[in-house]
């Protein structure tokens, strides 16, 4: 293929990609290169391709789709006699395959095939961007019901239902009501066919950007759904990998497009791709992978972001400056291939039209709250030229602004959902708000982030509501025009129109404006939200009547049947939903599984959950529920698998980690249980049950320090009311064993002693310090217990601890309290209680004898003898027990000891 012909293909690809690229020039100022001509191939496709791409570049997507050029591929439609959408689109697929088929082996035939491929891809991109305009960026306009003006299709209702079912076939329902769904189905069909052509043939000089457009389309399909879908995830992994393989650095981009690139477009294209790859990972909860891509985009864009503090004013009437967070953007000077170094620039010329209405809205919303949109910082001469973003002083390019906002997504996924998280995002949001110039999509996403932040604060929640109202209205306004809105719309996480309106409705509900929210939810066909609002209004019957009325119009809608089942608690409704979805509606299966679980049919619940997760395996709550049902059904392996899959998708699910640990305890796998408990306690630190279980497994693996820390946490969380005596005794036994082994270990010879001193002194010192630490920790635990809820068993353990410490007087005192704890009217009626009392008495008398040995004191021996005589006298009914005999033996020992001490020395 001639070099000019290859360059023509590259130019077509770049022109399509530029429709989403920010530019340092306005549309009117952008220098247009004259279309290249191929001297060796005067293909009739060139005018057709130019016609389609010119319409796309002008933002006239419907004009591109309705042109004679687009219709030339689908001539069959004018004579197609079936009104069945599945048959029609099957024929459409066959037509596209034939159109793209390779008719020969020479260079001209191969070049024509690539031209036909870029032609079909251009039609697909026109349909995709039309769908994006209608359902994402605006300005919202009425589109024809079908992508192309086919005479066969007179009414789009049935065909829209078919398109909706195609999108939902991956196992999840749509996130609200979208319009013109055939456009995205049509675009995906054409792009996939174009991609297949490139895979089947030679790709060395093929059209590499198709994979990138498929990333955008499939990601948008995922974002239209309520749940993450594994099949879409697999597709995205393939398309993202291919796109990164072709365009992940500046050298590859510059080599592919060469001198067709404008100033700094290399940097922009590479940064955009990594931002979009990061968004894919973000959507599927893969935080580490998303961070890597966002960091690469930051580096490529020539930024080094950091947050610092500075004195400033946050409210209008603030007198004294306070410490405020500030974003620093240190801009490096990257020399890119075919682009100038990345330095600070002045506001864009084409920004005035984009930001005019936004600045007016800012003035209106500022009047609602005394809190400034961006803090006013004190002047700091030391920071001049350091890239400080301060009330517009630091001017960032639009791609750099997208990089700044990507950090908010990392903050959102990396920490707990609380007020502090929003404040962590604040410097990034305020940095963009301080910019004089921003693209529509950047400003739109920044406003969404601010609304979510300010809606949680009493001082700014009214302003947040007004901003949200303005934001929704801006989707219907004619300016800025569609291309200005589409710039960078795939690089920031702006919500779809239904998602934005749903968020608006939820904000209205939080302000008590339920009536207005009902209108939004009904228009979006968000039946669950609508039912919730009617329940708040105590109008449950009205919700049922509304759903039944909609079912009379669309009786085959599985979503309506599920919503009716939720309101009426009728499993037959879920069965209807499965019937009308050809057993493919995962939500209906999940609802039936919940119902089976609630009525105690755990085997049925487990089976239904397995079936539901086969449809969509990226639903973490489903795996948890499967694990719970399997556990109730006594299927330990299936339960463990379910909880494990749940934490793989949601590593912050503390309950699932706890259940995994408990199952490992059942299977006697203490090491695995300890690891799982550690993860669970990161998210459930206030659960004393988890800490108690963790203390047992820590002791099982020999980590007594962690076991005692866990016991202390249980005491703290239960106000010293909950403690495990058996575990404390087990720890004490370990301390006694260590003390015994240290006492008995002694070298046989002097040489051995010298050797040990030379080679093991460090180890012995560490071991001694560790044991001492454990002893102190155990003592604190026992003190904490006896102060609030001391029973006989605890006093006995406390006495043993004092014996280990060598404090015999305190040991005797603790044993005396243990003996007194056993005493009472029930002592002489309960043989088990007597046996414990007798053993404690014998131990007390032994300690008394040890205390008297060094000094020959008779006071302790007299007390021991008196106690034993009284006990033996009252315990005649237990004379046949071993404990009674031990008391008699102890009394004899005490008497002998006393007699020995009474004999005067010579």
C-alpha positions in Angstrom: 0.0 0.0 0.0 1.4 3.4 -0.9 2.5 5.8 1.8 -0.1 8.4 0.8 -2.9 5.9 1.1 -1.7 4.9 4.6 -1.5 8.5 5.5 -5.1 9.0 4.4 -6.3 6.3 6.7 -4.4 7.8 9.6 -5.9 11.2 8.8 -9.4 9.8 8.9 -8.7 8.1 12.3 -7.2 11.3 13.7 -10.1 13.5 12.6 -12.5 11.2 14.3 -10.4 11.1 17.5 -10.1 14.9 17.5 -13.8 15.2 18.0 -13.2 14.3 21.7 -9.8 16.1 22.0 -9.4 19.5 23.6 -7.6 21.9 21.3 -5.5 25.1 22.0 -7.5 26.6 19.1 -11.2 27.3 18.8 -13.1 25.4 16.1 -13.1 28.5 13.9 -9.3 29.1 14.4 -8.3 25.4 14.2 -6.1 25.1 11.0 -7.6 22.6 8.8 -5.3 20.6 6.6 -6.3 20.1 3.0 -7.6 16.6 2.5 -4.9 14.3 1.1 -5.4 12.7 -2.3 -4.3 9.3 -3.4 -2.7 9.3 -6.8 -2.6 5.6 -7.1 -6.2 4.9 -6.0 -9.1 7.0 -7.0 -11.6 5.1 -4.8 -15.1 6.3 -4.8 -15.1 5.8 -1.0 -13.1 8.9 -0.3 -15.9 11.4 -0.9 -18.3 9.3 1.1 -15.8 9.1 4.1 -15.1 12.8 3.9 -18.9 13.5 3.9 -19.5 11.5 7.0 -16.5 12.8 8.9 -17.2 16.4 8.0 -20.7 16.1 9.4 -19.3 14.6 12.6 -16.7 17.3 12.9 -19.5 19.9 12.7 -21.5 18.1 15.4 -24.2 17.1 12.9 -24.4 13.4 13.8 -28.0 12.9 12.6 -27.1 14.5 9.3 -24.2 12.1 9.0 -26.4 9.1 9.7 -29.2 10.2 7.3 -26.9 11.0 4.4 -26.9 9.1 1.2 -23.3 8.1 2.0 -24.4 6.2 5.1 -27.5 4.7 3.5 -25.4 3.3 0.7 -24.2 0.5 2.9 -27.7 -0.6 4.0 -29.7 -0.6 0.8 -31.4 -3.9 1.9 -33.5 -2.0 4.5 -35.7 -0.3 2.0 -37.1 -3.6 0.8 -36.9 -5.7 4.0 -40.4 -7.0 4.7 -40.1 -8.2 8.3 -41.0 -6.0 11.2 -39.1 -8.2 13.7 -36.1 -6.2 15.1 -34.0 -9.3 15.8 -34.4 -10.5 12.2 -33.7 -7.0 10.9 -30.5 -6.5 12.8 -29.4 -10.1 12.0 -29.7 -9.1 8.3 -27.9 -5.9 9.0 -25.0 -7.8 10.6 -24.8 -10.1 7.5 -24.9 -7.1 5.2 -22.0 -5.4 7.0 -20.0 -8.6 7.0 -20.4 -8.9 3.2 -19.6 -5.3 2.7 -16.4 -5.6 4.7 -15.4 -8.9 3.1 -12.0 -9.1 1.4 -12.5 -9.5 -2.3 -8.8 -10.1 -3.3 -5.2 -10.4 -2.3 -3.6 -7.5 -4.1 -2.8 -4.2 -2.4 -5.6 -2.2 -4.0 -8.2 -4.7 -2.7 -6.7 -4.6 0.7 -6.7 -0.8 0.7 -10.3 -0.7 -0.4 -11.2 -3.1 2.5 -9.5 -0.8 5.0 -11.4 2.2 3.5 -14.7 0.3 3.8 -13.8 -0.5 7.4 -13.1 3.2 8.3 -16.3 4.1 6.5 -18.4 1.7 8.5 -16.5 2.8 11.7 -17.3 6.4 10.9 -21.0 5.7 10.7 -20.8 3.8 14.0 -19.0 6.7 15.7 -21.7 9.1 14.4 -24.4 6.9 16.0 -22.4 6.6 19.2 -21.8 10.3 19.5 -25.5 11.0 18.8 -26.3 8.7 21.7 -23.8 10.4 23.9 -25.3 13.8 23.1 -28.8 12.6 23.9 -28.0 10.7 27.1 -24.8 12.2 28.5 -23.6 15.6 27.5 -26.5 17.4 25.8 -27.7 19.6 24.4 -30.6 17.2 24.6 -32.5 17.1 21.3 -35.0 14.7 19.9 -33.4 12.1 17.6 -35.0 9.9 15.0 -36.1 6.7 16.6 -33.7 4.7 14.5 -30.0 5.5 13.6 -30.7 5.5 9.8 -33.9 6.5 8.0 -35.1 3.0 7.2 -38.5 2.8 5.6 -39.2 -0.6 7.2 -39.4 0.9 10.8 -42.5 3.0 11.3 -42.7 2.9 15.1 -39.7 2.7 17.4 -41.4 1.4 20.7 -41.0 -2.3 20.1 -37.6 -1.8 18.6 -36.4 0.2 21.6 -37.6 -2.6 23.8 -35.5 -5.0 21.8 -32.5 -2.7 22.1 -33.0 -2.4 25.8 -33.1 -6.2 26.1 -29.9 -6.5 24.2 -28.1 -4.1 26.6 -29.6 -5.9 29.6 -28.7 -9.4 28.3 -25.4 -9.2 30.2 -27.2 -9.7 33.5 -28.2 -6.3 34.8 -31.0 -3.8 34.3 -30.6 -0.2 33.1 -29.9 2.6 35.5 -33.0 4.5 34.6 -34.7 5.4 31.3 -32.4 6.0 28.4 -33.5 7.2 25.0 -32.6 6.0 21.5 -31.0 2.8 22.7 -30.8 1.5 19.1 -28.1 4.0 18.4 -25.6 2.4 20.9 -26.6 -1.1 19.9 -26.2 -0.2 16.2 -22.8 1.5 16.9 -21.5 -1.4 18.9 -22.6 -3.9 16.2 -20.7 -1.9 13.5 -17.6 -1.3 15.5 -17.4 -5.0 16.5 -17.7 -6.0 12.9 -15.0 -3.5 11.9 -12.8 -4.8 14.7 -13.3 -8.4 13.5 -12.3 -7.5 10.0 -9.0 -6.1 11.3 -8.4 -9.2 13.5 -9.0 -11.6 10.6 -6.7 -9.8 8.2 -3.4 -8.1 8.3 -3.2 -5.5 11.1 0.2 -4.1 10.5 -1.2 -1.1 8.6 -4.7 -1.4 10.0 -7.0 1.0 11.9 -5.7 0.8 15.5 -8.0 3.4 17.1 -11.2 1.2 16.7 -10.2 -0.6 19.9 -10.1 2.8 21.7 -13.6 3.7 20.5 -14.8 0.3 21.6 -13.4 1.0 25.1 -15.5 4.2 25.2 -18.7 2.5 24.0 -18.5 -0.6 26.2 -17.6 1.5 29.3 -20.6 3.6 28.6 -22.8 0.5 28.4 -21.4 -0.6 31.7 -22.2 2.7 33.3 -25.7 2.5 32.0 -26.3 -0.6 34.1 -27.1 -0.9 37.8 -24.4 -3.5 38.4 -20.9 -4.4 37.2 -21.0 -7.2 34.6 -18.2 -9.7 34.1 -18.8 -10.1 30.3 -18.3 -6.4 29.8 -15.3 -6.4 32.1 -13.7 -9.1 30.0 -14.3 -7.1 26.8 -12.9 -4.0 28.3 -9.8 -5.7 29.4 -9.1 -6.9 25.9 -9.8 -3.5 24.2 -7.9 -1.5 26.8 -4.9 -3.8 26.5 -5.0 -3.3 22.7 -5.3 0.4 22.9 -2.4 0.7 25.4 -0.3 -1.6 23.2 -0.7 0.9 20.3 -0.8 4.3 22.1 0.5 4.1 25.7 3.5 6.4 25.1 4.4 9.4 23.0 6.8 7.6 20.8 4.1 5.2 19.5 1.6 8.0 19.0 4.1 10.2 17.1 5.2 7.2 15.0 1.6 6.3 14.1 0.3 9.8 13.1 3.6 11.6 12.3 3.3 15.1 11.0 -0.5 15.0 11.0 -0.4 15.8 14.7 -0.9 19.4 15.8 1.1 21.1 18.6 1.1 19.1 21.9 -1.5 16.6 20.6 0.9 13.7 21.4 0.8 14.6 25.1 -2.9 15.0 25.1 -3.6 11.7 23.3 -1.4 9.6 25.6 -2.8 11.3 28.7 -6.4 10.8 27.5 -5.8 7.1 26.9 -4.4 6.6 30.4 -7.2 8.6 32.0 -9.8 6.4 30.2 -7.9 3.2 31.2 -7.9 4.4 34.8 -11.7 5.1 34.6 -12.3 1.5 33.4 -10.4 0.2 36.5 -12.2 2.7 38.7 -15.6 1.5 37.5 -14.8 -2.1 38.4 -13.3 -1.1 41.8 -9.6 -1.9 40.9 -8.1 1.0 42.8 -4.4 0.1 42.5 -4.6 -0.4 38.7 -6.6 2.9 38.4 -3.9 4.7 40.4 -1.1 3.5 38.1 -2.9 4.8 35.0 -3.8 8.2 36.6 -0.2 8.6 37.8 1.0 7.9 34.2 -1.4 10.5 32.9 -0.2 13.0 35.5 3.5 12.3 34.5 2.7 12.6 30.8 0.8 15.8 31.2 3.8 17.3 32.9 2.3 17.6 36.4 3.4 16.8 39.9 0.5 17.3 42.3 0.7 17.8 46.0 -1.4 19.2 48.8 -0.1 21.7 51.3 -1.5 24.2 53.8 -1.7 27.9 53.7 -3.5 30.7 55.6 -6.7 31.9 54.0 -10.3 32.9 54.3 -13.2 30.4 53.6 -16.2 32.6 54.5 -17.2 36.1 53.4 -17.3 37.5 56.9 -14.2 35.7 58.2 -11.7 38.2 59.9 -8.8 36.1 60.9 -7.1 33.8 58.4 -7.2 30.1 59.1 -5.2 27.2 57.7 -6.6 25.9 54.4 -5.6 23.1 52.2 -4.1 24.2 48.9 -3.2 22.2 45.8 0.3 22.7 44.3 0.9 21.8 40.7 4.5 21.7 39.8 4.7 21.7 36.1 7.7 20.0 34.6 9.1 20.8 31.2 8.5 17.7 29.1 9.9 17.7 25.6 7.6 15.5 23.6 8.0 14.2 20.1 6.3 16.6 17.7 5.1 18.9 20.5 6.5 21.9 22.5 7.4 21.7 26.1 4.5 21.7 28.6 4.4 25.1 30.4 1.8 27.3 32.0 -0.5 28.8 29.4 -3.0 31.7 29.4 -6.8 31.0 29.3 -8.1 29.5 26.1 -9.7 31.7 23.5 -12.7 29.5 23.1 -13.4 29.3 26.8 -15.5 32.4 27.1 -18.6 30.9 25.5 -18.3 27.8 27.6 -17.9 29.5 30.9 -20.1 32.5 30.5 -23.3 31.0 31.9 -21.3 29.0 34.5 -19.8 32.2 35.9 -23.3 33.8 36.1 -24.6 30.8 37.9 -21.7 31.0 40.4 -22.6 34.6 41.3 -26.2 33.5 41.9 -25.3 30.5 44.1 -22.7 32.5 46.0 -25.6 34.7 47.3 -27.1 31.7 48.9 -24.2 30.9 51.2 -21.5 32.9 53.0 -19.0 30.1 52.3 -16.7 31.0 49.4 -16.6 28.7 46.4 -12.8 28.9 46.6 -10.8 30.1 49.6 -8.9 33.4 49.4 -5.3 32.7 50.4 -2.9 35.3 51.8 -0.2 36.5 49.5 3.0 34.4 49.7 5.9 35.8 47.7 7.9 32.6 48.3 5.5 30.6 46.2 5.5 32.8 43.2 6.3 30.8 40.1 6.0 27.5 42.0 2.8 26.5 40.2 0.4 27.4 43.0 -3.2 27.0 42.0 -4.6 30.1 43.7 -7.8 31.8 42.4 -6.8 31.3 38.8 -3.1 32.3 39.3 -2.0 28.9 38.1 -3.4 28.3 34.6 -3.8 24.7 33.7 -4.5 23.2 30.3 -7.7 21.2 30.0 -6.0 17.8 29.9 -4.2 18.8 33.1 -7.4 19.8 34.7 -8.8 16.3 33.9 -5.8 14.8 35.6 -6.4 16.9 38.7 -10.0 15.7 38.9 -9.0 12.1 38.5 -7.4 12.3 41.9 -10.9 12.8 43.4 -11.8 9.3 42.1 -8.8 7.8 43.9 -9.7 9.6 47.1 -13.3 8.3 46.8 -12.3 4.7 46.5 -9.3 4.7 48.8 -11.0 5.7 52.1 -14.2 5.5 54.1 -17.3 7.3 52.8 -17.4 10.2 55.3 -17.2 14.0 55.6 -13.4 13.9 55.9 -13.2 12.2 52.4 -15.0 15.2 50.8 -12.6 17.6 52.5 -9.7 15.6 51.1 -11.2 16.3 47.6 -11.8 20.0 48.3 -8.4 21.3 47.2 -8.7 19.5 43.8 -12.3 20.8 43.3 -11.3 24.3 44.3 -8.3 24.2 42.0 -10.5 23.7 39.0 -13.0 26.2 40.2 -10.2 28.8 40.3 -9.4 28.2 36.7 -10.4 31.0 34.3 -10.8 28.5 31.5 -12.3 25.0 31.5 -14.0 22.8 29.0 -17.7 22.0 29.5 -17.1 18.4 30.7 -14.4 19.4 33.1 -16.6 22.1 34.7 -19.6 19.8 34.7 -17.8 17.0 36.6 -16.2 19.5 39.0 -19.7 20.9 39.8 -21.0 17.4 40.4 -18.2 16.8 42.9 -18.8 20.1 44.6 -22.6 19.4 44.9 -21.9 16.0 46.5 -19.5 17.7 49.0 -21.7 20.7 49.8 -25.0 18.8 50.1 -23.6 17.2 53.3 -22.9 20.6 55.0 -25.7 22.6 56.6 -24.1 25.9 55.5 -24.0 25.0 51.8 -26.7 22.5 51.1 -29.1 25.1 49.7 -26.4 26.2 47.3 -25.8 22.6 46.3 -29.5 22.2 45.5 -29.5 25.3 43.3 -26.3 24.2 41.6 -27.8 20.8 40.8 -30.9 22.5 39.4 -28.8 24.7 37.2 -26.7 21.7 36.1 -29.8 19.7 35.0 -31.2 22.7 33.1 -27.8 23.2 31.3 -28.3 19.8 29.6 -31.3 21.2 27.7 -29.8 24.6 26.8 -28.5 25.0 23.2 -25.1 26.4 24.3 -22.4 25.4 24.5 -22.8 23.3 21.3 -22.4 19.6 21.3 -18.7 19.3 20.2 -17.6 21.7 23.0 -19.5 19.4 25.4 -18.0 16.2 24.0 -14.4 17.5 24.4 -12.9 15.3 27.2 -16.2 13.9 28.2 -14.7 10.4 28.1 -11.8 11.4 30.4 -13.9 12.6 33.3 -16.5 10.6 35.2 -19.6 12.7 34.3 -22.8 10.9 35.0 -25.3 10.0 32.3 -28.5 12.1 32.1 -30.7 9.5 34.0 -28.0 9.1 36.7 -27.7 12.9 37.1 -31.5 13.3 37.3 -31.7 10.4 39.8 -29.1 12.1 41.9 -31.1 15.3 41.7 -34.2 13.4 42.8 -32.4 11.9 45.8 -31.2 15.4 46.7 -34.7 16.7 46.6 -35.9 13.9 48.9 -33.1 14.8 51.4 -34.5 18.4 51.4 -38.1 17.1 51.9 -39.2 18.0 48.4 -40.7 14.5 47.8 -43.4 15.6 45.4 -40.8 17.0 42.9 -38.7 13.9 43.3 -41.7 11.6 42.5 -42.1 13.3 39.1 -38.4 12.7 38.3 -38.4 9.1 39.3 -41.6 8.4 37.4 -40.2 9.9 34.3 -37.0 7.9 34.6 -39.0 4.7 35.4 -37.0 4.3 38.6 -39.7 2.2 40.3 -37.7 1.3 43.4 -37.0 5.0 44.2 -40.6 5.8 43.3 -41.9 3.2 45.8 -39.6 4.6 48.5 -41.1 8.1 48.0 -44.6 6.8 48.1 -43.8 4.9 51.3 -42.5 8.2 52.8 -45.8 9.8 51.8 -47.6 6.7 53.2 -49.1 6.1 49.8 -48.1 2.5 49.1 -51.3 1.7 47.3 -50.6 4.5 44.9 -47.3 2.9 44.0 -49.0 -0.4 43.3 -51.6 1.2 41.1 -49.0 3.1 39.2 -47.0 0.0 38.5 -50.1 -2.0 37.5 -51.1 0.8 35.1 -47.6 0.7 33.5 -47.9 -3.0 33.2 -51.1 -2.7 31.3 -49.1 -0.6 28.7 -45.9 -2.7 28.7 -46.8 -6.2 30.2 -43.5 -7.7 29.1 -41.2 -5.4 31.2 -39.4 -7.6 33.7 -38.4 -4.5 35.8 -42.0 -3.6 36.4 -42.8 -7.2 37.5 -39.9 -7.2 39.9 -41.0 -3.8 41.4 -44.5 -5.1 41.8 -43.1 -8.2 43.5 -41.1 -5.9 45.9 -44.3 -4.0 46.9 -46.6 -7.0 47.2 -44.1 -9.6 48.4 -45.4 -12.0 45.8 -43.0 -14.5 44.2 -45.3 -15.0 41.3 -44.3 -11.5 40.1 -40.6 -12.5 40.0 -41.5 -15.7 38.1 -43.3 -13.5 35.5 -40.2 -11.3 35.2 -38.1 -14.4 34.5 -40.7 -15.7 32.0 -40.6 -12.4 30.0 -36.8 -12.2 30.1 -36.3 -15.8 28.9 -34.8 -16.6 32.3 -32.1 -13.9 31.9 -33.2 -11.3 34.5 -30.7 -11.6 37.4 -32.7 -9.3 39.7 -35.7 -11.6 39.6 -33.5 -14.6 40.5 -32.0 -12.7 43.4 -35.4 -11.7 44.7 -36.6 -15.3 44.6 -33.4 -16.4 46.4 -34.0 -13.8 49.1 -37.6 -15.0 49.4 -36.5 -18.7 49.7 -33.9 -17.7 52.4 -36.5 -15.8 54.4 -38.8 -18.8 54.5 -36.0 -21.1 55.5 -35.6 -23.0 52.2 -31.8 -22.6 52.2 -31.1 -25.3 49.5 -33.4 -23.5 47.1 -31.9 -20.2 48.0 -28.4 -21.5 47.4 -29.4 -22.9 44.0 -31.1 -19.6 42.9 -28.1 -17.6 44.0 -25.8 -19.8 42.0 -28.0 -19.3 38.9 -28.2 -15.5 39.5 -24.4 -15.2 39.9 -23.9 -17.2 36.7 -25.7 -14.4 34.9 -23.6 -11.6 36.5 -20.6 -12.7 38.6 -19.6 -9.1 39.5 -22.3 -8.6 42.1 -20.5 -8.7 45.5 -23.7 -8.7 47.6 -24.8 -11.8 45.7 -21.7 -13.7 46.5 -22.2 -12.8 50.2 -25.8 -13.9 50.1 -24.8 -17.2 48.4 -22.3 -17.8 51.1 -24.9 -17.2 53.8 -27.4 -19.5 52.1 -24.8 -22.2 51.7 -23.8 -21.9 55.3 -27.4 -22.4 56.5 -27.6 -25.4 54.2 -24.4 -26.7 55.8 -22.4 -26.6 52.6 -19.2 -25.3 54.1 -17.1 -25.4 50.9 -19.7 -23.5 48.9 -20.1 -21.0 51.7 -16.4 -20.4 51.9 -16.2 -19.9 48.1 -19.1 -17.4 48.2 -17.6 -15.3 50.9 -14.2 -15.4 49.2 -15.6 -14.2 45.9 -17.4 -11.4 47.8 -14.1 -10.0 49.3 -12.4 -10.4 45.9 -14.9 -7.9 44.5 -15.3 -5.8 47.7 -12.2 -6.1 49.9 -13.8 -3.7 52.4 -16.6 -6.2 53.3 -15.8 -6.8 56.9 -18.7 -9.2 57.5 -17.5 -11.4 54.6 -14.0 -11.5 56.0 -15.4 -12.4 59.4 -17.4 -15.3 57.9 -14.3 -16.5 56.1 -12.4 -16.6 59.3 -15.2 -18.4 61.2 -15.4 -21.0 58.5 -11.6 -21.5 58.7 -12.1 -21.9 62.5 -14.6 -24.6 61.8 -12.1 -26.4 59.5 -9.4 -26.1 62.2 -7.3 -23.8 60.0 -6.1 -21.3 62.6 -3.5 -19.5 60.4 -6.0 -18.8 57.6 -8.6 -17.7 60.2 -6.2 -15.3 61.8 -5.4 -13.6 58.4 -9.1 -13.3 57.6 -9.8 -11.8 61.1 -7.1 -9.2 60.6 -8.8 -8.0 57.4 -12.2 -8.1 59.0 -11.1 -6.0 62.0 -9.8 -3.3 59.6 -13.5 -2.5 58.9 -15.3 -3.8 61.9 -13.2 -2.6 64.8 -16.2 -2.1 67.1 -17.4 -5.7 67.0 -16.4 -7.4 70.2 -17.5 -10.7 68.8 -14.9 -10.5 66.0 -12.2 -9.5 68.6 -13.2 -12.4 70.8 -12.9 -14.9 67.9 -9.6 -13.3 66.8 -8.2 -13.8 70.3 -8.9 -17.5 70.1 -7.2 -18.0 66.7 -4.3 -15.9 67.7 -3.8 -18.1 70.7 -4.1 -21.2 68.5 -1.2 -20.1 66.3 0.9 -19.1 69.4 0.6 -15.4 69.0 -0.3 -14.7 72.6 0.5 -11.0 72.5 -2.1 -10.4 69.8 -4.5 -12.7 71.7 -4.2 -10.5 74.8 -4.6 -7.3 72.8 -7.8 -8.7 71.4 -9.0 -9.6 74.9 -8.3 -6.0 76.0 -10.4 -4.8 73.0 -13.3 -7.1 74.0 -13.2 -5.7 77.6 -13.1 -2.1 76.3 -16.0 -2.6 73.9 -18.2 -4.4 76.5 -17.3 -2.1 79.5 -15.5 -5.1 81.1 -18.6 -7.2 81.0 -17.4 -9.8 78.5 -14.3 -11.9 79.0 -13.4 -15.5 78.3 -12.0 -17.2 81.5 -10.8 -20.3 79.6 -8.8 -18.2 77.2 -7.2 -16.2 80.0 -6.3 -19.4 81.8 -4.9 -20.8 78.6 -2.6 -17.8 78.2 -1.6 -18.1 81.9 -0.7 -21.7 81.4 1.6 -20.7 78.5 3.3 -18.1 80.8 3.7 -20.8 83.5 5.2 -23.2 80.9 7.7 -20.6 79.7 8.7 -19.8 83.3 9.1 -23.5 84.1 11.2 -24.1 81.0 13.5 -21.1 81.9 14.0 -22.4 85.4 14.8 -25.9 84.3 17.1 -25.0 81.5 20.7 -24.8 82.6 24.0 -25.7 80.8 25.7 -28.9 81.8 29.3 -27.6 81.7 31.1 -24.3 82.0 32.1 -24.6 78.3 28.4 -24.9 77.3 27.7 -21.8 79.5 30.4 -19.8 77.8 29.1 -20.8 74.4 25.6 -19.9 75.2 26.7 -16.5 76.6 28.6 -15.8 73.4 26.1 -17.0 70.8 22.6 -16.7 72.3 22.7 -13.7 74.7 20.8 -11.5 72.3 18.1 -14.0 71.7 17.7 -14.8 75.4 17.5 -11.1 76.2 14.8 -10.6 73.5 13.0 -13.6 74.7 13.1 -12.4 78.3 11.9 -9.0 77.4 9.0 -10.5 75.3 8.0 -12.7 78.2 8.1 -9.8 80.6 5.9 -7.8 78.3 3.4 -10.6 78.0 3.3 -10.9 81.8 2.6 -7.2 82.2 -0.1 -7.3 79.6 -1.7 -10.2 81.2 -1.6 -8.5 84.6 -3.4 -5.4 83.2 -6.1 -7.6 81.7 -6.7 -9.4 85.1 -6.7 -6.1 87.0 -9.3 -4.7 84.5 -11.5 -7.8 85.0 -11.4 -8.0 88.8 -12.2 -4.3 89.2 -15.6 -4.7 87.6 -16.7 -8.3 87.6 -14.5 -10.5 89.8 -15.6 -14.1 90.2 -13.9 -17.0 92.0 -12.2 -18.3 88.8 -10.7 -14.9 88.0 -9.4 -14.5 91.5 -7.7 -17.9 91.1 -6.1 -16.8 87.9 -5.0 -13.5 89.4 -3.4 -15.5 92.3 -1.5 -17.7 89.8 -0.2 -14.5 88.0 1.0 -13.1 91.3 2.8 -16.4 92.0 4.5 -16.1 88.7 5.6 -12.6 89.5 6.9 -13.9 92.9 4.6 -11.8 95.0 3.3 -14.5 97.5 1.5 -12.1 99.8 -0.7 -10.7 97.0 -1.1 -14.3 95.7 -2.4 -15.3 99.2 -4.8 -12.3 99.2 -6.2 -13.2 95.8 -6.6 -16.9 96.8 -8.4 -15.8 100.0 -10.8 -13.8 97.9 -11.3 -16.8 95.6 -12.1 -19.0 98.7 -14.6 -16.5 100.0 -16.2 -16.3 96.5 -17.1 -20.0 96.7 -18.5 -19.7 100.3 -22.2 -19.5 100.7 -25.3 -21.6 101.5 -25.0 -23.5 98.3 -21.4 -24.7 99.1 -22.5 -27.6 101.2 -25.2 -28.7 98.7 -23.2 -28.7 95.5 -20.4 -31.2 95.2 -18.8 -29.5 92.2 -18.7 -26.2 94.0 -17.2 -27.9 97.1 -14.4 -29.5 95.0 -13.4 -26.1 93.6 -13.6 -24.6 97.1 -11.4 -27.4 98.5 -8.7 -27.1 95.8 -8.6 -23.3 96.3 -8.3 -23.9 100.1 -5.4 -26.3 99.6 -3.6 -23.9 97.3 -4.1 -21.0 99.8 -2.6 -23.1 102.6 0.4 -24.0 100.5 1.1 -20.3 99.8 0.7 -19.6 103.6 3.4 -22.2 104.2 5.7 -20.8 101.6 5.3 -17.3 103.1 6.2 -18.6 106.6 9.3 -20.6 105.5 11.9 -17.8 105.2 11.0 -16.1 108.4 9.5 -18.9 110.5 6.4 -16.8 111.1 3.5 -18.6 112.8 0.7 -16.2 111.8 0.1 -17.6 108.4 0.3 -21.2 109.6 -2.2 -20.5 112.4 -4.6 -19.0 109.8 -4.1 -22.0 107.5 -4.7 -24.5 110.3 -7.8 -22.7 111.5 -9.3 -22.5 108.0 -8.6 -26.2 107.3 -10.1 -27.4 110.6 -13.3 -25.5 110.0 -13.7 -26.7 106.4 -13.1 -30.4 107.4 -15.5 -30.1 110.2 -18.3 -28.9 108.0 -17.5 -31.1 105.0 -18.3 -34.5 106.5 -20.9 -35.2 103.8 -18.1 -35.0 101.1 -15.7 -37.2 103.1 -15.5 -39.8 100.2 -14.1 -37.3 97.7 -10.5 -36.9 96.8 -10.7 -33.2 97.6 -11.7 -33.9 101.2 -8.7 -36.2 101.6 -6.5 -33.5 100.1 -7.8 -31.1 102.8 -6.8 -33.6 105.5 -3.3 -34.1 104.0 -2.9 -30.3 103.8 -3.9 -29.9 107.5 -1.3 -32.5 108.5 1.4 -30.6 106.5 0.4 -27.4 108.2 0.6 -28.9 111.6 4.0 -30.4 110.9 5.3 -27.1 109.6 3.9 -25.3 112.7 5.5 -27.8 115.0 8.9 -27.5 113.3 8.7 -23.7 113.6 7.8 -23.9 117.3 10.9 -26.0 118.3 13.6 -23.7 119.6 16.9 -23.8 117.9 20.0 -24.9 119.8 
